Structure formats: C-alpha cells, structure tokens
Amino acid sequence: MTLQIKRIFETATSEDGMRILVDRIWPRGVSKLQASIDEWIKDIAPSKELRMWFNHIPDRFEVFKTRYKIELKDKNDILYRIYTISQNQNVTLLYSAKDEIHNHAIVLVEIIENLKK
C-alpha cells in the first residue's frame, strides 16, 4: 500500500484510497463535496504561529521542518494511526499549499514513512 500527498485541488481518483486533509484551515474555493475527503485531521497541521512564520518561503523550509517535527512530538498517536491505515490501503494526505516541494505534507510523509524503520 502507498502513502502519498496531493493538492486538494486535484481530482480525486480511486488510487487515492483514504483521503485525509492535513490542513488546519479549510481550503478556499473547495466545497466539502468536491474535496471528497474521508477525514480531516486539523491537529496534525503546523501551528498558526509556525505557519505564519514559514509563510511558504523556500529558504525557511529546513528550519520549518525542524520546528514542525518538534510540534509533532506529541502527535505520535495520530501519526501511528495514519501509518497503520497505510499498511492496509492507499492513503493520500491532502494539502492546499501552492508549493508542491516546500510544504508540511512532505514532512508528514517523511515522518510516517520513518515509523516503518
């Protein structure tokens, strides 16, 4: 089974499996029907303070990753639950950021995949 990320604005496909929105704020311009999500886990998103500091500035991404990982230290129950689900079916973590290289969903996948080791 796979764990992948996808912008919520992309069309849902059968290969997505379980679709989990991992943003704290609902994405603008997307209806709940259009989003086709199975679950919305707000608590796993970066804090408002960290999100605002990062402001999607690529040069801040490495520091953002470090700070975000610290925020996730007490979220192991959620991370392990997503990991467990991904062992039985495809899971797609949905995010709304425009930058497909520098975003929190990439960090989440990295952390969850490292739970396997």
PAMAR-528743 format. One record per residue: x, z, y of N, C-alpha, C in turn; residue in one letter. Coordinates in steps of 0.02 Angstrom, whole numbers, plus 50000, padded with zeros to 5 digits. Layout:
// residues N
+-------+-------+-------+-------+-------+-------+-------+-------+-------+------+
:    nX :    nZ :    nY :   caX :   caZ :   caY :    cX :    cZ :    cY : code :
+-------+-------+-------+-------+-------+-------+-------+-------+-------+------+
:     X :     Z :     Y :     X :     Z :     Y :     X :     Z :     Y :    A :
...
+-------+-------+-------+-------+-------+-------+-------+-------+-------+------+
// end
This chain:
// residues 117
+-------+-------+-------+-------+-------+-------+-------+-------+-------+------+
:    nX :    nZ :    nY :   caX :   caZ :   caY :    cX :    cZ :    cY : code :
+-------+-------+-------+-------+-------+-------+-------+-------+-------+------+
: 50042 : 50000 : 49942 : 50000 : 50000 : 50000 : 50045 : 50000 : 50062 :    M :
: 50016 : 49981 : 50118 : 50057 : 49974 : 50179 : 50031 : 50019 : 50235 :    T :
: 50078 : 50035 : 50279 : 50063 : 50069 : 50341 : 50088 : 50022 : 50396 :    L :
: 50043 : 50002 : 50440 : 50062 : 49954 : 50492 : 50030 : 49974 : 50558 :    Q :
: 50052 : 49941 : 50611 : 50022 : 49952 : 50676 : 49994 : 49887 : 50702 :    I :
: 49946 : 49894 : 50748 : 49913 : 49835 : 50776 : 49881 : 49855 : 50842 :    K :
: 49883 : 49809 : 50890 : 49847 : 49822 : 50952 : 49772 : 49821 : 50938 :    R :
: 49737 : 49866 : 50967 : 49665 : 49871 : 50954 : 49628 : 49809 : 50978 :    I :
: 49658 : 49770 : 51021 : 49627 : 49710 : 51048 : 49630 : 49652 : 50999 :    F :
: 49670 : 49658 : 50946 : 49675 : 49606 : 50895 : 49615 : 49612 : 50848 :    E :
: 49596 : 49556 : 50819 : 49539 : 49554 : 50774 : 49553 : 49594 : 50710 :    T :
: 49504 : 49632 : 50689 : 49509 : 49669 : 50626 : 49507 : 49620 : 50568 :    A :
: 49547 : 49635 : 50517 : 49547 : 49594 : 50456 : 49540 : 49640 : 50395 :    T :
: 49525 : 49611 : 50339 : 49517 : 49650 : 50278 : 49584 : 49681 : 50256 :    S :
: 49640 : 49650 : 50276 : 49706 : 49677 : 50258 : 49723 : 49741 : 50297 :    E :
: 49685 : 49755 : 50350 : 49699 : 49815 : 50390 : 49687 : 49879 : 50350 :    D :
: 49641 : 49877 : 50303 : 49624 : 49938 : 50267 : 49591 : 49987 : 50314 :    G :
: 49611 : 50050 : 50309 : 49583 : 50102 : 50353 : 49613 : 50093 : 50422 :    M :
: 49570 : 50088 : 50472 : 49592 : 50078 : 50542 : 49586 : 50143 : 50580 :    R :
: 49643 : 50168 : 50604 : 49645 : 50232 : 50639 : 49671 : 50222 : 50710 :    I :
: 49630 : 50239 : 50759 : 49651 : 50236 : 50829 : 49694 : 50298 : 50843 :    L :
: 49755 : 50288 : 50870 : 49800 : 50344 : 50882 : 49814 : 50354 : 50956 :    V :
: 49769 : 50331 : 50999 : 49774 : 50342 : 51071 : 49733 : 50402 : 51091 :    D :
: 49755 : 50437 : 51143 : 49717 : 50495 : 51167 : 49655 : 50473 : 51207 :    R :
: 49661 : 50415 : 51241 : 49608 : 50390 : 51283 : 49579 : 50326 : 51252 :    I :
: 49513 : 50319 : 51255 : 49481 : 50259 : 51227 : 49505 : 50198 : 51267 :    W :
: 49525 : 50144 : 51234 : 49550 : 50084 : 51268 : 49496 : 50050 : 51310 :    P :
: 49514 : 50032 : 51370 : 49468 : 49997 : 51415 : 49451 : 49928 : 51388 :    R :
: 49388 : 49910 : 51396 : 49367 : 49843 : 51378 : 49354 : 49832 : 51304 :    G :
: 49355 : 49886 : 51264 : 49342 : 49880 : 51192 : 49282 : 49923 : 51175 :    V :
: 49231 : 49892 : 51147 : 49173 : 49932 : 51125 : 49189 : 49964 : 51058 :    S :
: 49153 : 50017 : 51043 : 49165 : 50050 : 50979 : 49148 : 50004 : 50920 :    K :
: 49099 : 49962 : 50928 : 49081 : 49914 : 50876 : 49138 : 49863 : 50868 :    L :
: 49162 : 49837 : 50923 : 49215 : 49787 : 50923 : 49280 : 49815 : 50893 :    Q :
: 49294 : 49879 : 50905 : 49356 : 49910 : 50882 : 49358 : 49916 : 50806 :    A :
: 49301 : 49924 : 50776 : 49296 : 49929 : 50703 : 49345 : 49981 : 50675 :    S :
: 49342 : 50042 : 50703 : 49388 : 50094 : 50680 : 49353 : 50138 : 50629 :    I :
: 49394 : 50167 : 50586 : 49369 : 50214 : 50536 : 49377 : 50286 : 50560 :    D :
: 49428 : 50297 : 50603 : 49442 : 50364 : 50627 : 49479 : 50359 : 50693 :    E :
: 49469 : 50408 : 50736 : 49505 : 50413 : 50799 : 49540 : 50480 : 50800 :    W :
: 49606 : 50480 : 50797 : 49644 : 50542 : 50797 : 49679 : 50550 : 50865 :    I :
: 49645 : 50582 : 50911 : 49671 : 50591 : 50979 : 49731 : 50638 : 50980 :    K :
: 49729 : 50689 : 50937 : 49779 : 50742 : 50939 : 49849 : 50720 : 50919 :    D :
: 49855 : 50661 : 50891 : 49921 : 50637 : 50870 : 49954 : 50595 : 50924 :    I :
: 49917 : 50580 : 50976 : 49944 : 50540 : 51032 : 49990 : 50583 : 51075 :    A :
: 50035 : 50552 : 51113 : 50078 : 50591 : 51158 : 50036 : 50629 : 51209 :    P :
: 50062 : 50685 : 51232 : 50028 : 50723 : 51284 : 50022 : 50681 : 51348 :    S :
: 49974 : 50700 : 51389 : 49964 : 50665 : 51452 : 50029 : 50666 : 51493 :    K :
: 50062 : 50722 : 51494 : 50124 : 50728 : 51534 : 50178 : 50681 : 51508 :    E :
: 50187 : 50678 : 51443 : 50238 : 50634 : 51415 : 50220 : 50561 : 51426 :    L :
: 50157 : 50545 : 51415 : 50134 : 50476 : 51425 : 50145 : 50454 : 51497 :    R :
: 50129 : 50497 : 51544 : 50137 : 50479 : 51614 : 50211 : 50474 : 51633 :    M :
: 50253 : 50518 : 51606 : 50324 : 50514 : 51620 : 50353 : 50448 : 51593 :    W :
: 50336 : 50431 : 51531 : 50361 : 50370 : 51499 : 50338 : 50309 : 51538 :    F :
: 50274 : 50305 : 51553 : 50245 : 50251 : 51592 : 50264 : 50182 : 51566 :    N :
: 50278 : 50177 : 51502 : 50296 : 50114 : 51469 : 50357 : 50080 : 51500 :    H :
: 50404 : 50121 : 51522 : 50466 : 50095 : 51549 : 50516 : 50091 : 51491 :    I :
: 50534 : 50030 : 51470 : 50576 : 50022 : 51410 : 50640 : 50063 : 51411 :    P :
: 50672 : 50072 : 51468 : 50734 : 50111 : 51472 : 50723 : 50184 : 51455 :    D :
: 50662 : 50208 : 51457 : 50647 : 50278 : 51441 : 50626 : 50287 : 51368 :    R :
: 50623 : 50233 : 51330 : 50594 : 50237 : 51262 : 50632 : 50285 : 51216 :    F :
: 50698 : 50283 : 51217 : 50736 : 50327 : 51171 : 50723 : 50401 : 51186 :    E :
: 50722 : 50418 : 51250 : 50707 : 50488 : 51269 : 50634 : 50504 : 51252 :    V :
: 50589 : 50456 : 51264 : 50519 : 50465 : 51246 : 50512 : 50481 : 51171 :    F :
: 50546 : 50441 : 51129 : 50543 : 50452 : 51057 : 50563 : 50524 : 51039 :    K :
: 50618 : 50547 : 51068 : 50642 : 50615 : 51054 : 50590 : 50667 : 51075 :    T :
: 50564 : 50660 : 51134 : 50515 : 50708 : 51159 : 50450 : 50705 : 51120 :    R :
: 50430 : 50645 : 51101 : 50368 : 50637 : 51062 : 50375 : 50668 : 50993 :    Y :
: 50433 : 50659 : 50962 : 50445 : 50689 : 50896 : 50441 : 50765 : 50901 :    K :
: 50464 : 50793 : 50955 : 50458 : 50866 : 50965 : 50384 : 50886 : 50970 :    I :
: 50345 : 50847 : 51007 : 50273 : 50861 : 51012 : 50239 : 50858 : 50944 :    E :
: 50264 : 50815 : 50900 : 50231 : 50805 : 50835 : 50251 : 50858 : 50783 :    L :
: 50297 : 50901 : 50800 : 50321 : 50951 : 50751 : 50264 : 50993 : 50722 :    K :
: 50214 : 51009 : 50763 : 50159 : 51050 : 50738 : 50099 : 51008 : 50716 :    D :
: 50110 : 50944 : 50704 : 50056 : 50899 : 50682 : 50068 : 50874 : 50611 :    K :
: 50109 : 50910 : 50573 : 50126 : 50888 : 50505 : 50065 : 50877 : 50461 :    N :
: 50014 : 50918 : 50470 : 49953 : 50910 : 50428 : 49922 : 50841 : 50439 :    D :
: 49919 : 50819 : 50501 : 49890 : 50753 : 50516 : 49936 : 50698 : 50489 :    I :
: 50001 : 50706 : 50500 : 50049 : 50655 : 50477 : 50046 : 50648 : 50401 :    L :
: 50045 : 50704 : 50366 : 50042 : 50701 : 50292 : 49976 : 50672 : 50268 :    Y :
: 49922 : 50685 : 50304 : 49857 : 50657 : 50284 : 49859 : 50581 : 50289 :    R :
: 49887 : 50555 : 50344 : 49893 : 50482 : 50351 : 49939 : 50454 : 50297 :    I :
: 49994 : 50489 : 50284 : 50040 : 50467 : 50231 : 50004 : 50464 : 50163 :    Y :
: 49966 : 50515 : 50148 : 49930 : 50517 : 50084 : 49880 : 50460 : 50078 :    T :
: 49843 : 50448 : 50131 : 49795 : 50392 : 50131 : 49832 : 50326 : 50119 :    I :
: 49890 : 50318 : 50152 : 49928 : 50255 : 50146 : 49956 : 50245 : 50076 :    S :
: 49957 : 50296 : 50035 : 49980 : 50288 : 49966 : 49927 : 50256 : 49922 :    Q :
: 49864 : 50258 : 49945 : 49809 : 50233 : 49905 : 49776 : 50170 : 49933 :    N :
: 49788 : 50156 : 49998 : 49758 : 50098 : 50029 : 49798 : 50079 : 50091 :    Q :
: 49789 : 50020 : 50115 : 49821 : 49999 : 50178 : 49794 : 50041 : 50235 :    N :
: 49838 : 50058 : 50281 : 49819 : 50095 : 50341 : 49848 : 50058 : 50401 :    V :
: 49806 : 50048 : 50452 : 49829 : 50017 : 50514 : 49817 : 50067 : 50570 :    T :
: 49873 : 50084 : 50604 : 49869 : 50127 : 50662 : 49858 : 50083 : 50723 :    L :
: 49806 : 50096 : 50760 : 49787 : 50055 : 50817 : 49807 : 50089 : 50882 :    L :
: 49834 : 50048 : 50927 : 49855 : 50073 : 50993 : 49836 : 50021 : 51045 :    Y :
: 49836 : 50040 : 51109 : 49814 : 49993 : 51160 : 49871 : 49970 : 51207 :    S :
: 49929 : 49998 : 51201 : 49985 : 49979 : 51246 : 49999 : 49904 : 51242 :    A :
: 50016 : 49876 : 51299 : 50033 : 49804 : 51301 : 50100 : 49790 : 51269 :    K :
: 50147 : 49837 : 51276 : 50215 : 49829 : 51249 : 50213 : 49842 : 51173 :    D :
: 50226 : 49791 : 51135 : 50224 : 49796 : 51062 : 50289 : 49823 : 51032 :    E :
: 50339 : 49835 : 51073 : 50404 : 49858 : 51049 : 50416 : 49931 : 51069 :    I :
: 50392 : 49951 : 51126 : 50403 : 50018 : 51153 : 50337 : 50055 : 51159 :    H :
: 50314 : 50084 : 51104 : 50251 : 50121 : 51106 : 50251 : 50177 : 51054 :    N :
: 50206 : 50223 : 51061 : 50205 : 50282 : 51017 : 50186 : 50266 : 50945 :    H :
: 50148 : 50212 : 50933 : 50129 : 50195 : 50865 : 50191 : 50178 : 50823 :    A :
: 50240 : 50147 : 50853 : 50303 : 50131 : 50818 : 50336 : 50196 : 50795 :    I :
: 50336 : 50246 : 50839 : 50366 : 50311 : 50822 : 50327 : 50344 : 50765 :    V :
: 50261 : 50340 : 50768 : 50220 : 50369 : 50715 : 50236 : 50338 : 50647 :    L :
: 50240 : 50272 : 50644 : 50255 : 50239 : 50581 : 50323 : 50261 : 50554 :    V :
: 50371 : 50265 : 50599 : 50439 : 50287 : 50579 : 50437 : 50357 : 50549 :    E :
: 50402 : 50403 : 50581 : 50397 : 50472 : 50557 : 50360 : 50474 : 50490 :    I :
: 50303 : 50441 : 50486 : 50263 : 50442 : 50424 : 50301 : 50411 : 50366 :    I :
: 50335 : 50355 : 50379 : 50374 : 50324 : 50325 : 50432 : 50368 : 50303 :    E :
: 50459 : 50408 : 50347 : 50513 : 50454 : 50328 : 50488 : 50513 : 50287 :    N :
: 50422 : 50525 : 50287 : 50394 : 50578 : 50245 : 50403 : 50560 : 50171 :    L :
: 50409 : 50496 : 50157 : 50417 : 50473 : 50088 : 50483 : 50494 : 50058 :    K :
: 50532 : 50505 : 50101 : 50601 : 50518 : 50078 : 50613 : 50590 : 50062 :    K :
+-------+-------+-------+-------+-------+-------+-------+-------+-------+------+
// end
